[in-house]
Amino acid sequence: MERRKFIRNVSLGTAAAGFAGVSEIHARQRLQVKADETFNLDYAPHFGMFKHHAGEDLLDQITFMHERGFRSLEDNGMMRRTPEMQEKIANHMSRLGMTMGVFVLDKGGNGANTLAAGKQEHVDIFLDGCRRAVEVAKRVNAKWTTVVPGDYQRDLPLDIQTANVIEALRKGAEILEPHGLTMVLEPLSDTPNLFLRYSPQTYLICKGVNSPSCKILYDIYHQQKNEGHLITLMDMCWEEIAYIQIGDNPGRKEPGTGEINYQNVFKYIYEKGFKGVCGMEHGNANPGIEGEKAVIEAYRKADSFL
């Protein structure tokens, strides 16, 4: 290309980019790269998972995910990002035709401000988080937000705690439901102090709340640790499961690094007709570029169940 034409084209491209910035220009240029085939299920990486390939820029990381065949993203920390960055992420994903997965609803840490206690100050913090989550969801086109009710309140009977949780979540659902935002309750294995730990327990609570805005986030890693019988219990709770997350056990790394037969689990999810997002909420077993390649290869292998 002649130098004069090259300079003119660069100038036109920069002007069209407006306030997008240099990293946005680079991201747009990479959209021309042919993407790999998609997967049978809709797996969602998170920021940092492929940073050795794509660099630190978040938009470049999203583009790389798209190039490798992924069509969704989840970001637990989305509520802590600036509105400007939230909008940049959403706009870039929209151009790529990608779906926003879960972000964590800010009510304090997982064990903090426990809804099981029945204390108004804890409920108020949760409801404030619901209102703010609605605004974030609007910016990033999100449909799901993760909720962890908090720790046990051990001076109260378990059934009273359960009733307190249901009552608080009903109030949260009233805020979220008009906006089409669903809180997905995540039973965790991190500590026995956490109130919500089992899928049947979560199913009971969702039935008690009785709202389309309160469903189950079934994290396969946590439930393998807490209860096992993955396919059996998923099937029992299926009508309340709206979102799925992935991680092998032990270690919470990519499929194939632990004891879970992910080909069978993914095949079950696919045959159930699941059209939602399966979040890749785990670390990479190995560091650097080779570790990132191994993650992609692991998903290609586990996804080859047809």
Secondary structure, DSSP 8 states (H G I E B T S, - for coil): --HHHHHHHHHHHHHHHGGG-HHHHHHHHHTTS------SSEEE--TTTTHHHH-S-HHHHHHHHHHTT--EE--TTGGGS-HHHHHHHHHHHHHHT-EE--EE--SSSTTSS-GGG--HHHHHHHHHHHHHHHHHHHHHTB-EEEE---B--TTS-HHHHHHHHHHHHHHHHHHHGGGT-EEEE----S-TTBS---HHHHHHHHHHH--TTEEEEEEHHHHHHHT--HHHHHHHHGGGEEEEE---TTTS-STTSSS--HHHHHHHHHHTT--SEEE--S--SS-HHHHHHHHHHHHHHHT---
